[in-house]
Amino acid sequence: MRPRDLWLRFETYHDVTYFTPESRAVTDALGCRGGWMGYFGMRAAPLGAASPEVVTSACFGFAPWMVHRALPDAWEVASPRRFLAARLEGVDAALRRILGDVSGLAEAAELAVEAASRASTAGRVLGAANAALPLPPQPHLALWQACTTLRESRGDGHLAALVAADLEPCEALVLFGADKGLEPAYLRSARGWSEDEWAAAEAALRDRGLLADGLTAAGRELRAEVERRTDEAAARPWTALGPERTARFAELMTPVARLVGERNEAMRTNPMAIDPVRELPA
């Protein structure tokens, strides 16, 4: 099974972290001013009270002003420790609403925790920070924590592939959107880039022969190479788990991810073209 197929399953489960009513409620209760302060506070909390420059680098795709608007002010609203507790509280409430019965996830949690323990943390800042957090005792939350570690470790590897491809953050987003056929205005707005910055990124990609009226052959080749390298860098946990147990994890997570995708409105409006309902088998 391809690492990307596994990613679709654990990414979907992880995504309840930020874009659910429960998540927004807990960060509003902390005193966050807007959803993005809550997002960056919760996502960056494993790093401690990190500076906006560090978080901009680690999150890569966001325009710097979006991070600077949230940080370091978020650390005045609440400590990173409190943000960690809040995100776990929001995740718990969201999963209970979406799944109804959160029992029966112990086997999936055991497999995910073992896989996450084998995920590389070398050069992977967000992956390492999440791997260092204590594991919640409840299986549905232990599963979420493991999926979060796997997601951030894979994401760190993806950023390394983008850097190796000499793509700046906005350029990477333009290339991704052209490959997926996404609306540029929506994708640009979702990550905070201005029209001028987007146009400059498009011009840079044209100069490299990667973009014309859509992706060029070279652009498609580079996109495929980035995804190939991302998958290769994310394979270690599943190689360690072995093919039979990896297949079992996928089997267990498929209906869970589909249900999360069906019942989590954010999955239908996310800017990264994730659609577990369409892509996962019924």
DABEL-V946431 format. One record per backbone hydrogen bond with DSSP energy under -1.0 kcal/mol. NH is the residue of the N-H (numbers start at 1). CO is the residue of the C=O. Records with the same first field share a line. If there is no record, write none. Layout:
# DABEL-V946431
NH->CO + CO
This chain:
# DABEL-V946431
6->2
7->3
8->4
10->6
11->7
12->8
13->9
14->10
15->11
17->14
19->15
24->20
25->21
26->22
27->23
28->24
29->25
30->26
32->27
34->32
38->34
39->35
40->36
41->37
42->38
43->39
44->40
45->41
47->44
48->45
50->48
55->51
56->52
57->53
58->54
59->55
60->56
61->59
63->191
66->63
68->64
69->65
71->67
74->70
75->72
76->73
77->73
78->74
83->79
84->80
85->81
86->82
87->83
88->84
89->85
90->86
91->87
92->88
93->89
94->90
95->91
96->92
97->93
98->94
99->95
100->96
101->99
109->105
110->106
111->107
112->108
113->109
114->110
115->111
116->112
117->113
118->115
119->116
124->121
128->124
129->125
130->126
131->127
132->128
133->130
142->138
143->139
144->140
145->141
146->142
147->143
148->144
149->145
150->146
151->147
152->148
153->149
154->150
155->151
156->152
157->153
158->154
159->155
160->156
161->157
162->158
163->159
164->160
165->161
166->163
167->162
172->168
173->169
174->170
175->171
176->172
177->173
178->174
179->175
180->176
181->177
182->177
187->183
188->184
189->185
190->186
193->188
198->194
199->195
200->196
201->197
202->198
203->199
204->200
205->201
206->202
207->203
208->204
209->206
210->205
212->214
214->212
216->210
220->216
221->217
222->218
223->219
224->220
225->221
226->222
227->223
228->224
229->225
230->226
231->227
232->228
233->229
234->230
235->232
239->235
240->236
241->237
242->238
246->242
247->243
248->244
249->245
250->246
251->247
252->248
253->249
254->250
257->253
258->254
259->255
260->256
261->257
262->258
263->259
264->260
267->264
268->265
279->275
280->276
